[in-house]
Amino acid sequence: MEINPDNMQLFGIGAIKINATIFYTWIVMALLTGFSAVITSRLSTGAKIPRWQGVLEVIVSFVSGQIRQVIGRDPWPYVPFLGTLGIFILVCNLMEVVPLYHPPTSSLSTTAALAVSVFFAVPFFGIMKNGLWAHIKSYFQPSFFMLPFHIISEVSRTVSLAVRLFGNIMSESLMIGVFLSVVPLFVPLVMQVFGLVIGVVQAYIFFTLATVYIGSSVSIHGE
Amino acid sequence: MDNVTIVAVVSIITAGATIVLGTLLPAYGEMKALIKALESITQQPDASNVLSRNLFVGLAMIESLAIYCLVISIILIFTNPFWNFMTTAGGK
């Protein structure tokens, strides 16, 4: 049984091999960029807005509202990064109902890449907001000896972000595979519905945790 | 028993023990967190948004431990490195 979509090679020319992870990531990316480009190409501010613009506005205002609740300040510097992260993971997980689709998030390389981007975004936003010196000083709070613990916590939460998403999505597709070989009817269907719930919850958790990390780095002590 | 059988037996038993302990204890922790959160929501229904978000974050933290155990047991069963080593290179 294949549990890693990295090993499923779909096609390739010579040394360039395109595996399932890359291919389906491209598909999700193309879907998201295509939809956004088409919708934002004819925006209107009149009384009657296009139907799809309303959908996009609901999504964006939900994301910015969530970020505002957690960070407690103007969310707009963080909406592009965090919103893209959340919507990408959500679409990756939800497209699992499509036949022949393997979610890219069930590969540890994808989730590790997402977690690493959060790992670099945390100091980036902290330095953008508070300046370099204040951000470095926050590693030495409350005393100098806390430096190794701050570093350990940064690394370990990156690892846990990656492994949590990977483990949930991978185990769910694995479970569907196992159930398909045991009971081919009805039970895999229920598992798929359950898997949709898991996918939404995991996307929300990844988004919320990234927001919390960035928020804690942006609003350091004494504010 | 030859070496391959020993590796198989130990891997299977360890996978089972991992999944048992790794779901039992995080489930206990999640239970306590959930009880406290529900009590707090019934006492302060206005704060239910903040409470449930913090509950989600905390549950995700606890749950990641269970997920570690799940990943380890899945590795032990499906892509066992020791089994592969024994059957290919050194398991004579």
Contacts between the chains, C-beta under 8 A, distances in Angstrom:
chain1	res1	chain2	res2	distance
A	1	B	78	6.1
A	3	B	74	6.8
A	3	B	78	5.5
A	3	B	79	6.8
A	4	B	79	7.9
A	69	B	49	7.2
A	69	B	50	7.6
A	69	B	53	7.4
A	70	B	53	7.4
A	160	B	61	7.6
A	160	B	64	4.6
A	163	B	64	6.6
A	163	B	67	6.2
A	163	B	68	6.3
A	163	B	71	6.4
A	164	B	60	6.6
A	164	B	63	7.0
A	164	B	64	4.4
A	164	B	67	5.3
A	166	B	71	7.5
A	167	B	64	7.9
A	167	B	67	3.6
A	167	B	68	7.3
A	167	B	70	5.6
A	167	B	71	4.8
A	168	B	67	6.3
A	170	B	71	7.8
A	170	B	74	7.6
A	171	B	67	7.7
A	171	B	70	5.5
A	171	B	71	7.8
A	171	B	74	6.7
A	174	B	74	6.7
A	174	B	78	7.9
A	201	B	56	7.9
A	204	B	56	7.1
A	205	B	56	6.1
A	205	B	57	7.3
A	205	B	60	4.3
A	208	B	53	6.5
A	208	B	56	6.3
A	208	B	57	5.9
A	208	B	60	7.9
A	209	B	57	6.2
A	209	B	60	6.4
A	212	B	57	6.1
